[in-house]
Amino acid sequence: MSGSRVILAGEAMTAIVQGVLEVRKLTGQPPVVVGGLAVMARLSNPYRVTVDLDVVDRLLGGAPHLEVLRATAGAQAVEPAAVLLPTKYGPVKVDVLEVRQAELDHPSEDPGDRLHASAHAWAYDTATDLTIEVMRGDGASVEATTPVATPGPLIAMKLQAVMNRPAQKQGTDLLDIVRLILDPGSRTSALTEIAAANRTVAQDIALHVDLWFVRRRVQSLRWIRAVGDDDLAQDDLDLVAELVATAARR
């Protein structure tokens, strides 16, 4: 990732970036992008493609994004909180991650539920504009400028997401965390942002890092290798654990 523009490639990514434009048109505001697209946009060396568009809705006024998108002609609801949105490059699954203020004002006693709400709100509140351009095989390109989550909140979201995901997604989430920490284009931002996070968020990050990168590190490495990164070693996970835990220490 360089400056405020990132260039990606792949026909599937064309539809996703077009989906960003469609969501902006339908909701009247640029969507705050998280998930796989945000991770790829923040890395200096994107290592995978993504097939979904993940956006955060803080429910701060107006109709909820999910309600608006599902009411679009040709759209299909996907449970529990997504929509298959038509674009000129094909349908795109848009996952809408909602955060209610009550979840922040009255945090859950469960650290996973608490981190889900706080990490997504953090991502929304601190996202910065990026222009994402996708080069097509025919030489044409599609681009969209929209707020994109920064590395620290992305790591917090990925740490929390691992618990309730199928094995393949667990491996992808864990590998995204590793890449965000080890990639020179995102590491400094990630650790600086985690170091500046409020105490509760930092403590919940530390708990989840200890769970996945210390106590369950053998299982985590197996999941990561199952999604295609055979070169990753246990030492890499140990380094990630040390760096994130140090940044989260209060």
Summary of the structure (lengths in Angstrom):
residues: 250
radius of gyration: 17.5
end to end distance: 30.0
largest distance: 52.2
contacts: 839
relative contact order: 0.14
helix: 54%
strand: 18%
